[in-house]
Amino acid sequence: TVLIHAGAGGIGLTAIQYAQKLNCTIIATCSDGKRDTLKKKGIRYITSSRDSEIFKKDMESFGLEVDIVLNALSDDFIPYSADFLKSGGHFCEVGKKKIWTKEQFAEKYPSVHYYPVAIDDYWREDRPRFDRLFKNTMAYGQVPIDRMEYDIKDIKSALEVLRDAKNIGKVVVDCTNIP
């Protein structure tokens, strides 16, 4: 059982594809306006990525223990998500804002494995590791995820969509027309 936060975003949709290929039970979070997107992807268990108390209540009602959390959220979502992990489970942190240190996590959840993952750091600091991760992901045969495309001339709109979390999948800016 995999809990995928921000399931309608680019990383979330990619993780859902991967988990579906492995026949995992998937729990995904998203904002209310994105629920239909996840339902169309076959996700049965969907809860809030905006209200941690609703998330906690829904998780209790699902009655599922989680093997893996793919987290991109902050604040109460971190401990609430970890509370549903099985002993020996894995918490993969891909968020950047208000994340916990390994020490903080180990103190509260000693029976859970915690992995802060910063792909952008790998790209800059450990290019061979980044290349291996990228190659392995591409070799798995992922189908293209949803995306919203903008021309560079409309970058303001693209950034507003990201700021307001209105995107489904990735936001792509075409820079071929830079003056």
C-alpha positions in Angstrom: 0.0 0.0 0.0 1.4 3.3 -1.1 0.4 6.8 0.0 1.2 9.3 -2.7 0.8 13.0 -1.7 0.0 15.6 -4.4 -1.1 12.7 -6.6 -2.3 14.9 -9.5 1.1 16.7 -9.8 3.9 15.5 -12.1 5.7 13.4 -9.5 2.5 12.1 -8.2 1.1 11.0 -11.5 4.4 9.3 -12.4 4.4 7.5 -9.0 0.8 6.4 -9.5 1.8 4.8 -12.9 4.7 3.0 -11.3 2.6 1.8 -8.3 -0.2 0.6 -10.7 2.3 -1.5 -12.7 3.3 -3.1 -9.4 -0.3 -3.7 -8.5 -0.1 -1.7 -5.3 -3.1 -0.4 -3.4 -2.8 3.4 -3.8 -4.0 6.2 -1.6 -3.6 9.6 -3.1 -4.1 13.2 -1.9 -5.1 16.1 -4.0 -7.1 19.3 -3.9 -10.9 19.0 -4.4 -10.8 20.2 -8.0 -8.4 17.4 -9.0 -10.3 14.4 -7.6 -11.9 13.5 -10.9 -8.5 13.3 -12.5 -7.4 10.7 -10.0 -10.7 8.8 -10.2 -10.2 8.5 -14.0 -6.7 7.1 -13.3 -8.4 4.3 -11.3 -7.6 5.6 -7.8 -10.1 4.3 -5.2 -8.7 6.0 -2.1 -8.5 9.8 -2.5 -8.2 12.4 0.3 -7.3 16.0 0.9 -3.9 17.5 0.3 -5.2 20.8 1.7 -6.7 20.0 5.1 -4.6 17.7 7.3 -7.5 17.0 9.7 -9.7 15.7 6.8 -6.7 13.7 5.6 -6.3 12.1 9.0 -10.0 11.3 9.3 -10.2 9.8 5.8 -7.1 7.7 6.4 -8.6 6.3 9.6 -11.8 5.5 7.6 -9.8 3.7 4.9 -8.5 1.3 7.5 -5.2 0.7 5.6 -1.7 0.4 6.9 0.8 2.0 4.5 4.1 0.4 3.4 5.4 3.5 1.6 4.7 7.2 1.8 5.8 9.5 -1.0 5.5 12.9 0.6 5.5 16.4 -0.8 3.5 18.1 1.9 4.5 19.8 5.1 3.2 20.7 8.6 0.8 18.1 10.1 0.8 16.0 7.0 4.3 14.6 7.9 3.4 13.1 11.3 -0.1 12.2 10.2 1.3 10.3 7.2 4.0 8.6 9.3 1.4 7.5 11.8 -0.2 5.2 9.2 3.1 3.5 8.2 3.7 -0.1 9.1 6.7 -0.9 11.2 9.6 -1.2 8.8 7.8 1.1 6.3 9.4 3.7 4.1 8.8 7.5 4.1 10.3 9.1 1.0 10.4 12.9 1.4 10.5 14.8 -1.9 9.2 18.1 -0.5 11.5 21.1 0.1 9.5 23.2 2.6 9.5 22.5 6.3 10.8 18.9 5.9 12.1 17.0 8.9 15.7 16.0 9.4 16.7 12.3 9.6 17.3 12.8 13.3 13.8 14.4 13.9 12.2 11.5 12.1 14.2 8.8 13.8 13.4 10.2 17.2 9.6 10.0 16.7 9.4 7.0 14.3 12.4 4.7 15.1 10.8 1.7 13.3 10.4 3.5 10.0 13.0 4.3 7.2 13.2 7.9 6.2 14.6 9.1 2.9 14.8 12.8 2.1 15.2 12.8 -1.7 16.4 15.9 -3.5 16.6 15.1 -7.2 17.9 18.6 -8.0 20.8 18.1 -5.6 21.6 14.7 -7.2 21.7 16.5 -10.6 24.1 19.1 -9.3 26.2 17.1 -6.8 26.0 13.4 -7.9 25.4 13.3 -11.6 26.1 9.6 -12.0 23.4 8.8 -9.4 21.0 11.2 -11.1 21.7 9.6 -14.5 21.1 6.1 -13.0 17.8 7.1 -11.5 16.6 8.8 -14.7 17.7 5.8 -16.8 15.9 3.4 -14.5 12.7 5.4 -14.5 12.7 5.8 -18.3 13.4 2.0 -18.8 10.3 1.2 -16.8 8.2 2.2 -19.8 6.2 5.1 -18.3 3.6 6.6 -20.6 3.7 10.4 -20.8 1.9 12.1 -17.9 -0.5 15.0 -18.2 1.0 18.4 -18.8 0.1 22.0 -19.3 2.2 23.7 -22.0 3.0 27.4 -22.2 5.1 29.5 -24.5 7.8 31.6 -22.9 5.8 34.7 -23.8 3.2 33.5 -21.4 5.5 32.5 -18.5 3.5 34.7 -16.1 0.4 32.5 -16.6 2.5 29.3 -16.2 3.9 30.6 -12.9 0.5 31.6 -11.7 -0.8 28.1 -12.3 2.0 26.7 -10.3 1.6 29.2 -7.5 -2.1 28.5 -7.2 -1.6 24.7 -7.6 -4.0 24.6 -10.5 -1.9 22.3 -12.6 -2.6 18.6 -13.5 0.8 17.0 -14.1 3.8 19.0 -15.2 3.9 22.6 -16.3 6.1 22.9 -19.4 7.4 26.2 -20.7 8.6 26.2 -24.3 11.7 28.4 -24.5 12.4 28.1 -28.2 11.0 31.5 -29.0 13.2 33.5 -26.6 14.1 36.8 -28.4 
